Amino acid sequence: MRRILVGIVIAVSVAIVSAARAQQDVFQPPERGFTSWLPAPSWEHGLLTGNGTMGALVFGNPHEETIILSHGQLFLPKEKSKELFDQSSRMEEIKQLIKAGNYEEAAQIPVDIRKAEGYADERDPFIPAFDLKITQEAANISKYQRSTDFVTGEAKTTWIDDLGTFDRRVFVSRADSVIVLSITSDHPINCTIGFKNRPVNWDQWAFVGEHIDAMSARASEKWLTYKSNFKKEYKGSIKSYEGVGKLILKGGSSEVRGNDLVIKEAEEVLLLIKIDLNYSKQQGITAALKNAINNLKPEYQYLLDRHTSIQGNIFSRTKLDLHSSKETKSLHTEELLLNAAQSGVSPALIEKVFDAGRYNIISSTGANPPNLQGLWSGTWTAPWAADYTHDGNLPSAMASLMSGNMPELMSVYVNYMERYTPDFEHNAERLFDARGVVLPAHTSTSGWPTDFSETWCLTLWTGGAGWAADIMYNYYLYTGDETYLKEHAYPWMKKVAWFYEDFLTEKKDGKYLFNPSYSPENNPANHSSQAAINATMDVMIAKQLLRNAITAGRVLGEDKKQLKKWETMLKSMPNYTVNEEGVLAEWLSPELEDNYRHRHVSQLYSLYNYMDPDILNKPILKEGAEKLIEKKLEFREEEGGGEMAFGLVQLGLSAAHLKDAEKAYDAVKWLSSKYWSSGMGSFHNVGNLLNTDISGGLPAVIIEMLVYAEQGNISLLPALPAEWTDGELSGVLLRGQVELREMSWNKKKIIVELFSEVEQKVTLDFPGEIASVQEAGNKGKRIKPEQIQLNLPKKKVVKIEVSLN
């Protein structure tokens, strides 16, 4: 009789849960997110969720699913030298060899110095923490769907089998810093859950065995625990990491079986997980993690609501609507991507990747900026150590933080740079015998250079810190925050300028020589070495840095002698040039031939983020830049897209700033159709290699095609493709402390709502001659046929409607 009564109680309870879920319709596609109709074929196609510090990647079959858990600061410690090698001791020799055209010999010198001094440092690689394995009783499946809701951050797996309807969800809370797993069903839930080591491939065992001392997963009543110790250490390195998971059941029971928890006849399963790093050998952190979980309210909806109030707020600020059909919007990702390959890129796909990109960047920015793989990894040996690559990858990931209305995430990037500033200062001294800072092409847990060879002569690159300075300064241009400028951006900019003061001492015909110089990862067509002189990108970065430093210095009251020095330096910068084909040259030295068949487009640097007047106001340079974009797109066409997707971001941004809608749209089509997983993670190559770069870069390209702003000037639809006949863009930030609240357009009309943090006058540029202007307040003053001047009051919305001829 007692068993019968228990069975009745369980059945009634399950019916209640079933009724609640039925009201939600577990198969309803998220309003902003995506669905997939097939399980992920590999971890690279898994569903992504994260709070910027912890991440979860979901893949596998519904009855046997794996969730790979990660921590944004989990970089495995390797050996670290006590001192950086001394490249500066032979810098004069390097310069003389380069001037003589002996580039290979010059590039060999840092390699020889490193070997002689025993400097063998490598980047600490990013690794996954551990797996959460979930096994449920198998039955024939009649319906399946996986999805991610970008607003809530939930990664969901839902299916119907012969037993019932099952709904499994996971998110990582920004409010409570906890990974939350929920399983509900209209049938009693029987499953096994446990922490597992991430599998090690046969060719990874040597690496794992050399660096990891122990990996242990345990289960006890209501708890799962995990710990891994590292064999190698240096001052301040991670000694181990630990994870705990607390099981909370509604109904049913659980028991320990080996290292797993076996759950029987449950109404609902809730698992709360925390992961943290331990920098001490003496004291474990498991007790502290358990205590933190015990202090949380163990209710899924409560935790989700707290998280969504942050995640949803950031994500929902910005929206792109290209008026795709409702039917196309509802297609699974597999269908959208297949249709793009067969019939061309649809507006629905562009809307989807725009949202996915912003979601991925939000989810992977927190403890650190997004690394090459964001916050997620399924392998012990990630390509390029899943580091922070500063010669293109990380800048691309950061590209839409401001315009995409995620300004609070910029502090993560700034904090990372400031954390390693002492290392960057040491680089300037030891590599170039200079003051200031030198940012290597690659970093992870150290600011010293680690990745270079006689071919990849990265220790000769001087542009990284200047590029970072522009990213930092851009925050000020958007917000007008002088306190930030004074305390963060300007001190960095000043250090970069000091470096140029010491580095740029040699002149030819009154112009500085950038020697050594380096155009990221490319070599001239007539030389095998990447070592060079006067790379266009190096000159562009220095000019940009000095101009911005002068402007910022005037705002902050910098010493006039210092400003005068920078102004004098600007006058001595080499002039940009075109080659014999009229193409913007990658190197300013005529003896170095351009090499178009390469993934980077470094000589377009000054057009990545701005409509550079140095290029746009000189017809020969503007035409040269246009010809270069054409050649690079031809190369991409021949390669079928090719590797390194962020090169297409650079092309798209440059074309948008040249107001070349057709070429910008070509880049967007490639980026939208070739470089996304079925789980809406972005790829480095066509169809493979999870990589976050274009998640930040593609939304930036799209936004800059639709609106571009500098202080006092806003250009609407500057590079609108013919295919986007009508649409809407909302919640975009603009330089000059303005927000584009709403913009809608069609072939004849543009309606825009602007909100300014300060009272100011702005000019609005339109893509054609203005026929009429309607405004709720004071009417805009016509300046040119395609331009009006508008008064923006402080903290009030101004709406204007413009008809075009």
Secondary structure as the mmCIF struct_conf table of DSSP 4:
data_model
#
loop_
_struct_conf.conf_type_id
_struct_conf.id
_struct_conf.beg_label_comp_id
_struct_conf.beg_label_asym_id
_struct_conf.beg_label_seq_id
_struct_conf.end_label_comp_id
_struct_conf.end_label_asym_id
_struct_conf.end_label_seq_id
HELX_RH_AL_P HELX_RH_AL_P1 ARG A 2 GLN A 24
TURN_TY1_P TURN_TY1_P1 VAL A 26 PHE A 27
HELX_LH_PP_P HELX_LH_PP_P1 GLN A 28 PRO A 30
BEND BEND1 GLU A 31 ARG A 32
STRN STRN1 GLY A 33 SER A 36
BEND BEND2 TRP A 37 LEU A 38
BEND BEND3 PRO A 41 SER A 42
HELX_RH_3T_P HELX_RH_3T_P1 TRP A 43 HIS A 45
BEND BEND4 GLY A 46 GLY A 46
STRN STRN2 LEU A 47 GLY A 50
BEND BEND5 GLY A 52 THR A 53
STRN STRN3 MET A 54 ASN A 61
TURN_TY1_P TURN_TY1_P2 PRO A 62 HIS A 63
STRN STRN4 GLU A 64 HIS A 71
TURN_TY1_P TURN_TY1_P3 GLY A 72 GLN A 73
STRN STRN5 PHE A 75 PHE A 75
BEND BEND6 LYS A 82 GLU A 83
HELX_RH_3T_P HELX_RH_3T_P2 GLN A 87 ARG A 90
HELX_RH_AL_P HELX_RH_AL_P2 MET A 91 LYS A 99
TURN_TY1_P TURN_TY1_P4 ALA A 100 GLY A 101
HELX_RH_AL_P HELX_RH_AL_P3 TYR A 103 GLU A 117
TURN_TY1_P TURN_TY1_P5 GLY A 118 GLY A 118
HELX_LH_PP_P HELX_LH_PP_P2 ARG A 123 PRO A 125
STRN STRN6 PHE A 126 PHE A 126
STRN STRN7 PHE A 130 GLN A 136
STRN STRN8 ILE A 141 ASP A 149
TURN_TY1_P TURN_TY1_P6 PHE A 150 GLY A 153
STRN STRN9 GLU A 154 ASP A 161
TURN_TY1_P TURN_TY1_P7 ASP A 162 LEU A 163
STRN STRN10 GLY A 164 VAL A 172
TURN_TY1_P TURN_TY1_P8 ARG A 174 ASP A 176
STRN STRN11 ILE A 179 LYS A 196
HELX_LH_PP_P HELX_LH_PP_P3 ASN A 197 PRO A 199
HELX_RH_3T_P HELX_RH_3T_P3 TRP A 202 GLN A 204
HELX_RH_AL_P HELX_RH_AL_P4 TRP A 205 HIS A 211
STRN STRN12 ILE A 212 SER A 220
TURN_TY1_P TURN_TY1_P9 GLU A 221 LYS A 222
STRN STRN13 TRP A 223 PHE A 230
BEND BEND7 LYS A 231 LYS A 231
TURN_TY1_P TURN_TY1_P10 LYS A 235 GLY A 236
STRN STRN14 SER A 240 LYS A 250
BEND BEND8 GLY A 251 GLY A 252
STRN STRN15 SER A 253 ARG A 257
TURN_TY1_P TURN_TY1_P11 GLY A 258 ASN A 259
STRN STRN16 ASP A 260 ASN A 278
BEND BEND9 LYS A 281 GLN A 282
HELX_RH_AL_P HELX_RH_AL_P5 THR A 286 ASN A 294
TURN_TY1_P TURN_TY1_P12 ASN A 295 ASN A 295
BEND BEND10 LEU A 296 LEU A 296
HELX_RH_AL_P HELX_RH_AL_P6 TYR A 300 SER A 316
TURN_TY1_P TURN_TY1_P13 ARG A 317 ARG A 317
STRN STRN17 LYS A 319 ASP A 321
HELX_RH_AL_P HELX_RH_AL_P7 LYS A 326 LYS A 329
TURN_TY1_P TURN_TY1_P14 SER A 330 SER A 330
BEND BEND11 LEU A 331 LEU A 331
HELX_RH_AL_P HELX_RH_AL_P8 THR A 333 SER A 343
HELX_RH_AL_P HELX_RH_AL_P9 PRO A 347 SER A 364
BEND BEND12 GLY A 366 PRO A 369
STRN STRN18 ASN A 371 ASN A 371
TURN_TY1_P TURN_TY1_P15 LEU A 372 GLN A 373
STRN STRN19 GLY A 374 GLY A 374
TURN_TY1_P TURN_TY1_P16 LEU A 375 LEU A 375
BEND BEND13 GLY A 378 GLY A 378
BEND BEND14 TRP A 380 THR A 381
HELX_RH_3T_P HELX_RH_3T_P4 PRO A 383 ALA A 386
STRN STRN20 TYR A 388 THR A 389
TURN_TY1_P TURN_TY1_P17 HIS A 390 GLY A 392
HELX_RH_AL_P HELX_RH_AL_P10 ASN A 393 ALA A 397
TURN_TY1_P TURN_TY1_P18 MET A 398 ASN A 405
HELX_RH_3T_P HELX_RH_3T_P5 PRO A 407 LEU A 409
HELX_RH_AL_P HELX_RH_AL_P11 MET A 410 ARG A 419
TURN_TY1_P TURN_TY1_P19 TYR A 420 TYR A 420
HELX_RH_AL_P HELX_RH_AL_P12 THR A 421 PHE A 432
BEND BEND15 ASP A 433 ASP A 433
BEND BEND16 ARG A 435 GLY A 436
BEND BEND17 ALA A 441 ALA A 441
STRN STRN21 HIS A 442 THR A 443
BEND BEND18 SER A 444 THR A 445
BEND BEND19 GLY A 447 TRP A 448
BEND BEND20 GLU A 454 TRP A 456
HELX_RH_3T_P HELX_RH_3T_P6 LEU A 458 LEU A 460
HELX_RH_AL_P HELX_RH_AL_P13 GLY A 464 THR A 479
HELX_RH_AL_P HELX_RH_AL_P14 GLU A 482 TYR A 484
HELX_RH_PI_P HELX_RH_PI_P1 LEU A 485 ALA A 489
HELX_RH_AL_P HELX_RH_AL_P15 TYR A 490 PHE A 503
STRN STRN22 LYS A 507 LYS A 508
TURN_TY1_P TURN_TY1_P20 ASP A 509 GLY A 510
STRN STRN23 LYS A 511 TYR A 512
BEND BEND21 PRO A 516 PRO A 516
STRN STRN24 SER A 517 TYR A 518
TURN_TY1_P TURN_TY1_P21 PRO A 520 GLU A 521
TURN_TY1_P TURN_TY1_P22 ALA A 525 ASN A 526
BEND BEND22 SER A 528 SER A 528
BEND BEND23 GLN A 530 GLN A 530
STRN STRN25 ALA A 531 ALA A 532
BEND BEND24 ILE A 533 ASN A 534
STRN STRN26 ALA A 535 ALA A 535
HELX_RH_AL_P HELX_RH_AL_P16 THR A 536 LEU A 556
TURN_TY1_P TURN_TY1_P23 GLY A 557 GLY A 557
HELX_RH_AL_P HELX_RH_AL_P17 LYS A 560 LYS A 571
TURN_TY1_P TURN_TY1_P24 SER A 572 SER A 572
BEND BEND25 MET A 573 MET A 573
HELX_LH_PP_P HELX_LH_PP_P4 PRO A 574 TYR A 576
STRN STRN27 VAL A 578 VAL A 578
TURN_TY1_P TURN_TY1_P25 GLU A 580 GLU A 581
BEND BEND26 GLY A 582 GLY A 582
HELX_LH_PP_P HELX_LH_PP_P5 VAL A 583 VAL A 583
STRN STRN28 LEU A 584 LEU A 584
HELX_LH_PP_P HELX_LH_PP_P6 ALA A 585 ALA A 585
BEND BEND27 GLU A 586 GLU A 586
STRN STRN29 TRP A 587 TRP A 587
BEND BEND28 LEU A 588 SER A 589
TURN_TY1_P TURN_TY1_P26 PRO A 590 GLU A 591
BEND BEND29 LEU A 592 LEU A 592
HELX_LH_PP_P HELX_LH_PP_P7 GLU A 593 ASP A 594
BEND BEND30 ARG A 597 ARG A 599
HELX_RH_3T_P HELX_RH_3T_P7 SER A 602 LEU A 604
HELX_RH_AL_P HELX_RH_AL_P18 TYR A 605 TYR A 608
BEND BEND31 ASN A 609 TYR A 610
HELX_RH_AL_P HELX_RH_AL_P19 PRO A 613 LEU A 616
TURN_TY1_P TURN_TY1_P27 ASN A 617 ASN A 617
BEND BEND32 LYS A 618 LYS A 618
HELX_RH_AL_P HELX_RH_AL_P20 PRO A 619 GLU A 639
TURN_TY1_P TURN_TY1_P28 GLY A 640 GLY A 641
BEND BEND33 GLU A 643 GLU A 643
TURN_TY1_P TURN_TY1_P29 ALA A 645 ALA A 645
HELX_RH_AL_P HELX_RH_AL_P21 PHE A 646 HIS A 657
TURN_TY1_P TURN_TY1_P30 LEU A 658 LYS A 659
HELX_RH_AL_P HELX_RH_AL_P22 ALA A 661 LYS A 674
BEND BEND34 TYR A 675 TYR A 675
STRN STRN30 TRP A 676 TRP A 676
TURN_TY1_P TURN_TY1_P31 SER A 678 GLY A 679
BEND BEND35 MET A 680 MET A 680
STRN STRN31 SER A 682 SER A 682
STRN STRN32 PHE A 683 ASN A 685
TURN_TY1_P TURN_TY1_P32 VAL A 686 GLY A 687
STRN STRN33 ASN A 688 LEU A 690
HELX_RH_AL_P HELX_RH_AL_P23 ASP A 693 LEU A 706
STRN STRN34 VAL A 707 GLU A 710
TURN_TY1_P TURN_TY1_P33 GLN A 711 GLY A 712
STRN STRN35 ASN A 713 LEU A 716
BEND BEND36 LEU A 717 LEU A 717
TURN_TY1_P TURN_TY1_P34 PRO A 718 ALA A 719
TURN_TY1_P TURN_TY1_P35 ALA A 722 GLU A 723
BEND BEND37 ASP A 726 ASP A 726
STRN STRN36 GLY A 727 LEU A 734
TURN_TY1_P TURN_TY1_P36 ARG A 735 GLN A 737
STRN STRN37 VAL A 738 TRP A 745
BEND BEND38 LYS A 747 LYS A 748
STRN STRN38 LYS A 749 SER A 756
BEND BEND39 GLU A 757 VAL A 758
STRN STRN39 GLN A 760 ASP A 765
BEND BEND40 PRO A 767 GLY A 768
STRN STRN40 ILE A 770 GLU A 775
BEND BEND41 ALA A 776 ASN A 778
HELX_LH_PP_P HELX_LH_PP_P8 LYS A 779 GLY A 780
STRN STRN41 LYS A 781 LYS A 784
TURN_TY1_P TURN_TY1_P37 PRO A 785 GLU A 786
STRN STRN42 GLN A 787 LEU A 792
STRN STRN43 LYS A 794 LYS A 794
TURN_TY1_P TURN_TY1_P38 LYS A 795 LYS A 795
STRN STRN44 VAL A 797 LEU A 804
#
